Amino acid sequence: MHVLVVHNRYSSAQPSGENNVVDQETALLRAAGHRVELFERRSDDIAAMSLPGKAALPLLVPWNPAVRSELAARLRAERPDVVHVHNVFPRLSPSVLAACADTGVPVVATLHNYTQVCPPGTLQRDGRPCTECVGAALPLPAVRHGCYRDSRLATVPLAVSLAVNRRRWWTGVERFLCISAAQRDVLVRAGMPAERLAVKHNFVPDPEVRRSGAGEHLLYLGRLAEAKGVRLLMAAWDEITAGGGVGVPLVIAGAGPLEREVTAWAAGRDDVRCVGLYDPAQCRRAIARAVAVVAPSTWLEAFGLVVVEAMAAGVPAVAAGHGAFVELVEDGVAGLLHRPGESGSLASCLRRITARPARNQQMGQAARRRYERDFSPAVGLERLVEEYRTAIAGRSALARGGDTRANRGDGNST
């Protein structure tokens, strides 16, 4: 099969689970004998752009005609069987869908977040769940609240893109791949076409190392941001410390907007270690030495890659009991779920996960079995290729029937 992957790579200054998924899927497909090419833009390149180029960039977020022309020419020259779209913000834009419609190439799109119904894609505002824009024709609440980067100006291009391109997305993509059933449920309720929304969980490679003992620390591995529950974790850990601790330190690995706050909070403590950004090998080793991985997100995670990485290493997770975590972590079997947003509940779960080493090891073994059944590369490859074939068959059927739905409303402007 010949696949063209379309992706705007996130900045390399921050770890990106989405970039990792794209790279891992590409490598997996190639190893299985499929031909995979890339059509990419990189956010890292924005810094080197001229001032006029930077000024024009927000205007091109809803629609980039140069990208449409470039991609259409490439599709005509290479004739891939299917285009797999991941992220188009900020330098590609939904104009990639028009290029595919121009050339009759079927499109599969992985939905890594909630940008189809929420301009910043988080379904969160001020640290709390928010669905004000879900189902709205015009996502004006996001602009009013400055939901992207706390800026009304920065939110406008995303809101405009969502409003003017919603129909193009919903008619121009053969198969949307949701990374969890929880995410799919939200999108179906928002009005997206249920028949085109399939659940295909992310996979993770089998790690080089697995946990062999009881573990040495509790591990938070991810972006240091409000939505990830970092402040909640600090409050829970303070409560644990006041009660005498749990006998193992908390390791916090990552970077982000709360980095200074977290570093200051951890300074002078012997029960917390802030280690900064880890490279992939360091992440695998840290996970394999963990009593448990902690994922206390306050927003509705669409997946939760770190939880599955822990499963692969035979390590249980303590995660917030909402969003995708509910389907990833079987409470009391492969980990524990705490009440979302409640530091006391999180503290209680951290005490429980460390109190009984034998039970913890059983949970880790159950987590590994779940990984092998649902999140291994073999399972990921099978499901991915199946969705490609479904999209190709669907496009072929439309071509035979003369259906032009993907071109409806198509034009040279937004």
C-alpha positions in Angstrom: 0.0 0.0 0.0 1.2 3.5 -0.8 0.4 6.0 2.0 1.1 9.7 2.1 1.2 11.1 5.7 0.3 14.7 6.2 1.5 16.3 9.4 2.5 19.7 10.9 5.2 18.7 13.4 5.0 20.3 16.8 7.9 22.3 18.3 10.8 20.1 19.3 11.2 22.2 22.4 8.4 20.2 24.0 7.8 16.5 23.9 5.0 15.7 21.6 3.0 12.4 21.9 1.5 13.2 18.5 4.8 13.5 16.8 5.8 10.2 18.4 2.6 8.5 17.2 3.3 9.7 13.6 6.9 8.5 13.7 6.0 5.1 15.2 3.1 4.5 12.7 5.4 5.4 9.8 8.1 3.1 11.0 5.6 0.3 11.6 4.1 0.6 8.2 7.4 0.7 6.4 8.7 -2.4 8.4 5.6 -4.2 7.2 6.5 -3.5 3.5 4.2 -0.5 2.9 5.5 2.6 1.0 5.1 5.6 3.3 5.9 9.2 2.2 5.6 12.4 4.2 4.1 15.8 3.5 5.2 17.9 6.4 5.6 21.3 7.8 7.5 22.0 11.1 6.6 24.6 13.7 10.3 24.8 14.5 10.8 26.6 11.2 8.5 29.5 12.2 11.3 31.2 14.1 13.4 31.5 10.9 10.6 33.1 8.9 10.6 36.8 7.9 8.6 39.2 9.9 6.0 39.5 7.1 5.8 35.7 6.9 5.2 35.5 10.6 2.6 38.2 10.4 0.8 36.4 7.6 0.8 33.0 9.3 -2.4 33.5 11.4 -4.3 34.5 8.2 -3.3 31.1 6.6 -4.4 29.0 9.5 -8.0 28.6 8.1 -6.8 28.2 4.5 -3.4 28.0 2.9 -3.8 28.1 -0.9 -0.1 27.4 -1.6 -0.3 24.2 0.5 -3.3 23.1 -1.5 -1.5 23.6 -4.8 1.7 21.9 -3.6 0.0 18.9 -2.2 -2.3 18.5 -5.2 0.7 18.5 -7.5 2.4 15.9 -5.4 -0.7 13.7 -5.3 -1.1 13.8 -9.1 2.6 12.9 -9.5 2.8 10.1 -6.9 -0.8 8.8 -6.9 -0.9 7.3 -3.3 -3.6 4.9 -2.3 -4.6 6.9 0.7 -3.6 10.2 2.5 -3.4 10.0 6.3 -3.8 13.4 7.9 -2.7 14.1 11.5 -2.1 17.7 12.5 -2.6 20.7 10.1 -2.1 23.6 12.5 -0.6 26.1 12.0 1.2 25.8 8.7 -0.8 23.3 6.6 -4.5 24.2 7.1 -7.6 22.3 6.1 -6.7 23.2 2.5 -5.0 19.7 2.4 -8.5 18.2 2.2 -9.3 20.2 -0.9 -6.1 19.0 -2.5 -7.2 15.4 -1.8 -10.6 16.1 -3.2 -9.1 17.7 -6.3 -7.2 14.5 -7.1 -9.7 11.9 -5.8 -7.4 10.4 -3.1 -9.3 9.1 -0.1 -8.5 10.6 3.3 -8.1 9.1 6.7 -7.6 11.5 9.6 -6.5 10.7 13.1 -8.1 12.9 15.7 -5.5 13.4 18.4 -7.6 15.8 20.4 -10.9 17.7 20.2 -10.1 20.4 17.6 -13.1 19.4 15.6 -15.4 20.8 18.2 -13.1 23.1 20.4 -10.7 25.6 19.0 -7.8 24.8 21.3 -8.7 21.1 21.3 -8.7 20.6 25.1 -12.4 20.9 26.1 -11.1 22.9 29.1 -11.0 26.4 30.4 -9.5 27.8 33.6 -8.5 24.3 34.7 -12.0 23.0 34.4 -13.9 21.0 31.7 -15.7 23.2 29.2 -18.0 22.3 26.4 -19.4 25.8 25.5 -18.3 25.5 21.9 -19.3 21.9 21.3 -22.1 21.9 18.8 -22.0 25.6 18.2 -21.9 26.9 14.6 -19.7 29.7 15.7 -17.2 29.0 18.6 -17.4 32.5 19.9 -17.0 31.5 23.6 -13.5 30.4 22.9 -12.6 33.8 21.4 -14.3 35.6 24.3 -12.3 33.7 26.8 -9.1 33.6 24.9 -8.9 29.8 25.2 -5.8 29.4 23.1 -2.7 30.6 24.9 -4.9 32.9 27.0 -5.2 35.2 24.0 -8.3 36.3 22.1 -6.2 37.3 19.1 -4.4 33.9 19.0 -7.7 32.1 19.3 -9.4 33.9 16.4 -7.7 31.9 13.6 -8.5 28.6 15.2 -12.1 29.6 15.8 -12.5 30.9 12.2 -10.9 27.7 10.8 -13.3 25.5 12.9 -16.3 27.4 11.7 -15.6 27.7 8.0 -14.0 24.2 7.6 -16.3 22.1 9.7 -18.4 20.9 6.7 -15.2 20.3 4.6 -13.8 18.1 7.3 -17.0 16.2 7.9 -17.6 15.5 4.2 -14.0 15.2 2.9 -12.7 12.5 5.2 -13.6 8.9 4.6 -12.5 7.6 8.1 -11.9 9.5 11.3 -9.7 7.5 13.7 -10.6 8.3 17.3 -7.9 7.3 19.7 -10.5 6.3 22.4 -14.2 5.5 22.7 -14.5 8.4 25.2 -13.3 10.8 22.5 -15.6 9.3 19.9 -18.6 9.7 22.2 -17.9 13.4 22.6 -17.6 13.9 18.9 -20.7 12.0 18.0 -22.7 14.0 20.5 -21.3 17.1 18.9 -22.8 16.1 15.6 -19.9 14.5 13.7 -21.0 11.6 11.3 -20.9 8.5 13.5 -20.6 6.2 10.6 -17.2 7.6 9.8 -15.8 7.7 13.3 -13.8 4.5 14.2 -11.9 3.8 17.4 -8.3 3.0 16.8 -6.2 3.2 19.9 -2.6 4.3 19.7 0.0 1.6 20.0 3.4 1.8 21.7 6.5 -0.2 20.9 7.5 -3.0 23.2 10.0 -1.3 25.5 13.6 -2.5 25.9 13.1 -2.8 29.6 10.3 -3.9 31.9 9.9 -3.6 35.7 11.5 -6.5 37.5 11.0 -5.6 41.1 8.8 -3.5 43.3 9.9 -0.1 41.9 11.8 2.8 43.3 9.6 5.9 42.8 6.3 7.2 41.7 6.7 8.9 38.3 5.0 11.9 36.7 6.1 12.0 33.0 4.7 14.7 30.8 4.1 18.3 30.2 4.2 20.6 33.3 0.9 22.3 32.6 -2.4 23.0 34.5 -4.4 20.7 32.3 -2.1 17.8 33.1 -3.0 18.0 36.8 0.5 19.1 38.0 -0.9 21.5 40.6 -3.3 18.8 41.7 -0.4 16.4 42.1 1.6 18.9 44.2 -1.4 19.4 46.5 -1.9 15.6 46.9 1.8 15.1 47.6 1.8 17.8 50.3 -1.0 15.9 51.9 0.9 12.7 51.7 4.0 14.3 53.2 2.0 15.7 56.1 0.9 12.2 56.9 4.4 10.7 56.9 5.0 9.9 53.2 4.7 6.7 51.3 8.3 5.5 51.5 9.3 6.3 47.9 10.1 9.6 46.2 8.1 11.4 43.5 10.0 11.9 40.3 8.7 14.7 38.0 10.0 14.5 34.4 9.0 17.1 31.9 8.9 20.8 31.0 6.2 23.4 30.4 4.6 26.6 31.6 4.6 25.5 35.3 8.2 24.4 35.4 9.4 27.3 37.6 6.5 26.8 40.0 7.2 23.0 40.2 10.9 23.5 40.6 10.4 26.0 43.4 7.9 23.7 45.2 10.4 20.8 45.0 13.4 22.8 46.1 15.0 21.5 49.4 12.8 18.4 49.6 14.2 14.9 49.7 11.0 13.3 48.7 10.7 15.0 45.3 13.1 15.0 42.3 12.5 17.3 39.3 14.7 15.9 36.5 13.7 18.0 33.5 13.2 16.6 30.1 14.1 12.9 29.5 15.1 11.5 26.2 13.1 8.4 25.0 15.6 5.9 26.5 15.6 7.7 29.9 11.7 7.7 29.8 11.7 3.9 29.3 14.1 3.3 32.1 12.3 5.7 34.5 9.0 3.9 33.8 10.5 0.5 34.3 11.7 1.6 37.7 8.4 3.1 38.8 6.0 1.8 41.5 3.4 3.5 39.4 3.0 6.2 36.8 0.8 9.1 37.8 -1.6 10.7 35.3 -3.8 13.2 37.2 -5.0 15.2 34.2 -7.9 17.7 34.8 -8.9 17.8 31.2 -10.6 14.9 29.3 -7.6 13.2 27.8 -8.4 11.7 24.4 -5.9 8.9 25.0 -3.1 8.9 27.6 0.1 7.6 26.0 2.1 7.5 29.2 -0.4 5.1 30.7 0.0 2.6 27.9 3.8 3.0 28.0 3.6 2.0 31.6 1.4 -1.0 30.8 4.0 -2.1 28.2 6.6 -2.1 31.0 4.4 -4.0 33.4 3.8 -0.9 35.6 0.3 0.1 36.9 -1.0 3.6 36.7 -2.8 6.0 39.0 -5.0 8.1 36.7 -7.9 10.5 36.8 -11.3 8.7 36.5 -12.6 10.5 33.4 -11.9 10.7 29.6 -10.0 7.9 28.0 -8.4 6.8 31.3 -11.6 5.1 32.3 -11.2 2.7 29.3 -7.4 2.4 29.6 -7.2 1.6 33.3 -9.4 -1.0 34.8 -9.8 0.3 38.3 -8.3 -2.0 40.9 -7.0 -4.5 38.3 -4.3 -2.7 36.2 -4.1 0.5 38.3 -6.3 2.9 40.2 -8.6 5.7 39.2 -9.0 8.8 41.4 -11.9 11.3 41.5 -11.0 13.9 38.9 -9.8 17.2 40.4 -9.8 16.0 44.0 -6.3 16.1 45.6 -7.5 14.0 48.6 -8.7 11.2 46.3 -5.4 11.3 44.4 -3.4 11.1 47.6 -5.5 8.1 48.8 -4.8 6.3 45.5 -1.0 7.0 45.8 -1.0 5.6 49.3 -2.9 2.5 48.2 -0.7 1.8 45.1 2.5 1.9 47.3 1.1 0.1 50.4 1.0 -3.5 49.1 3.9 -4.4 46.9 2.5 -7.9 46.1 -0.8 -6.4 44.9 1.1 -3.8 43.0 3.0 -6.5 41.1 -0.2 -8.3 40.3 -1.6 -5.0 38.9 1.6 -4.6 36.8 1.2 -8.1 35.3 -2.4 -7.3 34.5 -1.4 -4.1 32.8 1.2 -5.9 30.7 -1.5 -8.4 29.6 -3.8 -5.6 28.6 -1.0 -4.0 26.5 -0.3 -7.2 24.6 -4.0 -7.6 23.9 -4.9 -4.1 22.8 -1.9 -1.8 22.4 1.0 -3.7 20.8 2.5 -2.9 17.4 0.9 -6.0 15.8 -2.5 -4.9 16.9 -1.9 -1.3 15.9 -0.7 -2.3 12.4 -3.7 -4.6 11.8 -6.2 -2.0 12.7 -4.5 0.8 10.8 -4.3 -1.1 7.6 -7.9 -2.2 8.0 -9.0 1.4 8.2 -7.0 2.3 5.1 -8.7 -0.4 3.2 -12.1 0.7 4.4 -11.4 4.3 3.3 -10.1 3.2 -0.1 -13.2 0.9 -0.7 -15.5 3.8 0.4 -13.9 6.2 -2.0 -14.0 3.6 -4.9 -17.7 3.1 -4.2 -18.4 6.8 -4.3 -16.4 7.2 -7.6 -18.5 4.4 -9.2 -21.7 6.1 -8.0 -20.7 9.5 -9.1 -21.0 11.1 -5.6 -19.2 14.4 -5.3 -19.8 15.0 -1.7 -16.1 15.7 -1.0 -16.1 18.6 -3.5 -19.3 20.2 -2.2 -18.6 23.8 -1.2 -15.1 23.5 -2.5 -13.5 26.7 -3.7 -10.4 28.8 -3.7 -11.2 30.7 -0.6 -12.6 30.0 2.8 
